[in-house]
Amino acid sequence: MRLFLLRHGRTQWNKEGIFRGRADIPLDEIGKKEAELLGKRLKDVPIKAIFSSPLKRAQETASIIASFTKSPVFIREELIDISFGSWEGLSVEEVKLRFPDLYEKWLNAPHELSFPQGESLKVVEERAFSLIEELKSNHQKDTIALVTHRVVLKVLISKLLGLHLKDFWRIEQGTSALNELEWRNGMWIIKTINDTCHTRELKEAALEF
């Protein structure tokens, strides 16, 4: 199976440094353009199906890509963003002030953190990886794309490459990032990671937050 792991385009909250999680924030104008450029990049790839997080920013991105690839889009709850709980809707600076110890743990030991009234990285890993296993079983010879979120992508890539959740910060994922992997000889081979070259024509670079 050939697998594309794609991040949604930019939202206003990405630009402003606000934690999103389950907050259903739509793409901003730059985000729509990022998705369009990603769609153009993938238009000649024979993508059998696109699976998307149910949140607007991911669904919009998936729909724009599908307008180029002519692929059907399926919504899967397993791909929804992590629940940041009490952090959702807060800026990084607000979180630093209100949750200083937890924010320090987020930066230095993310695998040990469970967000207040939210989820842990381990919960995200379990639900998202279960979908990968299902797709690998059902689409052995197909090319599949997943459109999801920064945290989900970091966690999935770590898992597929045999890394640990403590390696979370070693993987960057810009808005509209493209990652390509292939299941071959009983292992996941990574071919491309965090590729945002399709956004070069934009005045504003893809954001990692």
C-alpha positions as CSV (number, residue, x, y, z in Angstrom):
1,M,0.0,0.0,0.0
2,R,1.1,3.5,-0.9
3,L,0.1,5.9,1.9
4,F,-0.1,9.7,1.8
5,L,-0.4,11.4,5.3
6,L,-1.5,15.0,4.7
7,R,-2.0,17.9,7.1
8,H,-4.9,20.3,6.6
9,G,-4.2,23.8,5.4
10,R,-3.8,26.9,7.6
11,T,-6.5,28.3,9.9
12,Q,-6.6,31.7,11.6
13,W,-5.8,29.9,14.9
14,N,-2.7,28.4,13.4
15,K,-1.6,31.9,12.5
16,E,-2.4,33.3,15.9
17,G,-0.8,30.5,17.9
18,I,-4.0,29.2,19.4
19,F,-4.6,25.6,20.5
20,R,-7.3,24.1,18.3
21,G,-7.9,20.4,19.1
22,R,-11.6,19.7,18.7
23,A,-12.5,23.4,18.1
24,D,-14.0,23.3,14.6
25,I,-12.1,26.1,12.9
26,P,-12.3,26.5,9.1
27,L,-9.4,27.1,6.8
28,D,-8.4,30.7,6.2
29,E,-7.7,32.1,2.7
30,I,-4.1,31.0,2.9
31,G,-5.2,27.6,4.1
32,K,-7.5,27.2,1.1
33,K,-4.7,28.1,-1.2
34,E,-2.4,25.6,0.5
35,A,-5.0,22.9,0.0
36,E,-5.4,23.9,-3.7
37,L,-1.7,23.7,-4.3
38,L,-1.5,20.3,-2.6
39,G,-4.4,19.1,-4.7
40,K,-2.6,20.3,-7.9
41,R,0.5,18.4,-6.8
42,L,-1.4,15.2,-6.3
43,K,-3.7,15.4,-9.3
44,D,-2.0,12.7,-11.3
45,V,-1.6,10.3,-8.4
46,P,-4.1,7.4,-8.6
47,I,-5.5,7.9,-5.1
48,K,-8.2,5.2,-4.5
49,A,-9.8,7.1,-1.6
50,I,-9.2,10.0,0.8
51,F,-10.0,9.5,4.5
52,S,-10.5,12.7,6.5
53,S,-10.9,13.9,10.1
54,P,-14.4,15.1,10.7
55,L,-13.3,18.6,11.6
56,K,-13.9,21.4,9.0
57,R,-10.3,22.3,8.4
58,A,-9.5,18.7,7.4
59,Q,-12.7,18.1,5.5
60,E,-12.3,21.3,3.5
61,T,-8.7,20.3,2.7
62,A,-9.8,16.8,1.7
63,S,-12.6,18.2,-0.5
64,I,-10.3,20.6,-2.3
65,I,-7.7,17.8,-2.9
66,A,-10.4,15.5,-4.2
67,S,-11.6,18.1,-6.7
68,F,-8.2,17.5,-8.4
69,T,-7.7,13.8,-7.8
70,K,-11.4,12.8,-8.3
71,S,-11.1,10.5,-5.3
72,P,-14.0,9.7,-3.0
73,V,-13.7,11.2,0.5
74,F,-14.7,9.3,3.6
75,I,-14.9,10.8,7.1
76,R,-13.3,8.8,9.9
77,E,-13.5,9.7,13.6
78,E,-10.2,8.0,14.2
79,L,-8.4,10.9,12.5
80,I,-10.0,13.7,14.6
81,D,-7.5,16.0,16.3
82,I,-6.3,15.4,19.9
83,S,-8.6,16.9,22.5
84,F,-6.5,19.6,24.2
85,G,-9.3,19.9,26.8
86,S,-8.9,23.1,28.9
87,W,-6.2,24.4,26.5
88,E,-8.5,24.6,23.5
89,G,-9.1,28.2,22.4
90,L,-6.1,29.5,24.4
91,S,-3.0,31.0,23.0
92,V,0.5,29.6,23.8
93,E,1.1,32.6,26.0
94,E,-2.2,32.0,27.9
95,V,-1.3,28.3,28.4
96,K,2.1,29.2,29.7
97,L,0.6,31.5,32.3
98,R,-2.3,29.3,33.4
99,F,-0.7,25.8,33.1
100,P,3.1,26.5,33.5
101,D,4.0,23.0,34.8
102,L,1.9,21.2,32.3
103,Y,3.2,23.3,29.5
104,E,6.8,22.5,30.5
105,K,5.9,18.8,30.5
106,W,4.3,19.2,27.0
107,L,7.6,20.5,25.7
108,N,9.9,18.1,27.5
109,A,7.9,14.9,28.2
110,P,4.8,15.0,25.9
111,H,4.3,11.2,26.2
112,E,3.7,11.6,29.9
113,L,1.0,14.3,29.6
114,S,-2.7,13.9,29.7
115,F,-4.4,17.2,28.9
116,P,-6.8,18.5,31.6
117,Q,-10.3,17.3,30.4
118,G,-8.6,16.1,27.2
119,E,-6.6,13.2,25.8
120,S,-3.1,11.8,25.9
121,L,-0.8,11.1,22.9
122,K,-1.2,7.4,23.7
123,V,-5.0,7.5,23.2
124,V,-4.4,9.3,19.8
125,E,-1.9,6.7,18.8
126,E,-4.2,3.8,19.5
127,R,-7.2,5.1,17.6
128,A,-5.3,6.5,14.6
129,F,-3.1,3.4,14.2
130,S,-6.1,1.1,14.3
131,L,-7.3,2.8,11.1
132,I,-3.9,2.4,9.5
133,E,-4.1,-1.3,10.2
134,E,-7.6,-1.6,8.8
135,L,-6.6,0.2,5.6
136,K,-3.4,-1.8,5.2
137,S,-5.6,-4.9,5.3
138,N,-8.3,-3.7,2.9
139,H,-6.2,-1.7,0.4
140,Q,-3.0,-3.8,0.0
141,K,-2.4,-2.7,-3.6
142,D,-4.0,0.8,-3.5
143,T,-2.9,4.3,-2.9
144,I,-4.7,5.9,0.0
145,A,-4.6,9.4,1.5
146,L,-5.4,10.5,5.0
147,V,-6.1,14.2,5.8
148,T,-5.6,14.9,9.5
149,H,-3.9,17.1,12.1
150,R,-0.4,18.0,13.3
151,V,-0.6,15.9,16.5
152,V,-2.1,12.9,14.8
153,L,0.5,13.0,12.1
154,K,3.4,13.3,14.5
155,V,2.1,10.4,16.5
156,L,1.4,8.2,13.5
157,I,4.7,8.9,11.8
158,S,6.5,8.0,15.1
159,K,4.6,4.8,15.3
160,L,5.1,3.7,11.7
161,L,8.8,4.3,11.9
162,G,9.2,2.4,15.2
163,L,9.9,5.5,17.3
164,H,8.5,6.3,20.7
165,L,5.9,8.9,21.7
166,K,8.7,10.7,23.5
167,D,10.1,11.4,20.1
168,F,7.1,13.6,19.3
169,W,9.0,16.8,18.9
170,R,11.6,15.3,16.5
171,I,9.0,15.3,13.7
172,E,7.8,18.6,12.1
173,Q,4.5,19.0,10.2
174,G,3.8,22.3,8.5
175,T,0.3,23.2,7.3
176,S,-0.6,21.2,4.2
177,A,2.5,19.0,4.7
178,L,2.8,15.9,2.6
179,N,4.2,12.6,3.9
180,E,4.5,9.5,1.8
181,L,5.1,6.0,3.0
182,E,4.9,2.6,1.5
183,W,4.2,-0.8,3.1
184,R,6.9,-3.1,1.6
185,N,8.5,-6.3,2.7
186,G,6.7,-6.2,6.0
187,M,7.7,-2.7,7.0
188,W,6.8,0.9,6.5
189,I,9.3,2.7,4.2
190,I,9.2,6.5,4.4
191,K,9.7,8.2,1.1
192,T,8.8,11.8,1.9
193,I,8.3,13.7,5.2
194,N,7.0,17.2,6.0
195,D,7.2,18.3,2.3
196,T,5.6,21.7,1.8
197,C,7.4,22.7,-1.4
198,H,4.0,23.1,-3.1
199,T,3.5,26.3,-1.0
200,R,6.6,28.1,-2.2
201,E,4.7,30.5,-4.4
202,L,2.8,31.8,-1.3
203,K,4.1,34.9,0.5
204,E,3.5,33.2,3.9
205,A,5.4,29.9,4.7
206,A,3.6,26.8,6.0
207,L,3.2,27.0,9.7
208,E,4.3,24.1,12.1
209,F,2.0,25.2,14.9
